[in-house]
Amino acid sequence: TRDLSSTFRVCRRWLQYSNSAQLWQLLCDRRGWDTRLKMNTPPPERDWKWLYRCRSRVFRDDEVKNGLGYWEKGDSKFFGEWKNSVLDGIGV
């Protein structure tokens, strides 16, 4: 996605495409995340781009979690905004 994000800086039209909800939902679908499931849909305050960024960064157990990311512990899955390994702000 880093390459994709920098590509959108080329012109205004590409920037508009980069903010398209359909694009980011399609990218989530292509990652294999069933976007029909509630866990794989963004909270009302956030968009598909936010969800994609959260789910794309997987934290390790021994890592200090900061920024957007995703972490699994046993059968539980957590994604959202992290600060010092604690969900901070919006998260699921």
N, C-alpha and C positions, 0 to 999 in steps of 0.2 A: 504493500500500500504506500510505502514511502515514495516509490517511483510514480505511482498513480497520483499521489497528492502533488508532487512537483510538476507533473504534466499539466495539471489544471491551472497553473500559473501562466500558461502560454498566452491565453487571451480571455476576454470577458465571457464569450460564449462557453468556453470550456469550464470557466469558473462557475457559470450557471449550472452546467451539467454536474459539476462536483457537488453541488448542494441539492441535487435531485433525490428525493426520498426513494423513488423507484430504483435508481442506480444502486443505492446502498442496500436496499432490501434484496435486490437481485444478487449483489455480492455476498450477502449473508446466506441466501439460498444456495449459492454455488459452493459455499464452504461446508454445506451439508447441515446447516442449522435449520431445522424445520420451523419456519417463521409463522406457522399456524399455532404453535405452542406458546402459551403465555410467557414461559421463561425465555423464549427467543424473540420477544418483541420488546421494543424500548418502552420505558415508563412514559406516561403522558407528557412529562416535562422535558423529555429528550427525543432525539430523532434517530433514524436508522444509522446514520454516520457515527453517532455516539456509540450505539450498540456494537457496530462493527469494530470500532477501535477498542472497546472494552473486551470483546470476545477474542480479538486477535492477539492480545498480549496476555500470555499465561504466566502467572507467578509461580515460582517454586516454593516449597514449604519453608526452606531456610532463607528465603529472600525477604528483605524489608520491602513491603508493598507501598508504593507511592505512585500517584497518577491513576490513569484509567487502566483497568486490567481485570483479569479473571483468575479465580483460584478455586480449586476443588479440595474438599476434605471429606474423605469417606464418600458417602452418597450425597453430600451437600455440595452445592455449587453456588458461588458468589461472584457477581461481577458488578462493577461500578467504579466509583471514585474512591480512591484509597489515600490515607495519610498515616504514615508510621504503622502500617499493617492493620489499620482499622478502617472499615468502610466509613467514609466521611462524605457527606453530601448525598447524592442520588446513588442508589444501588439496589440490587435485587439479590 
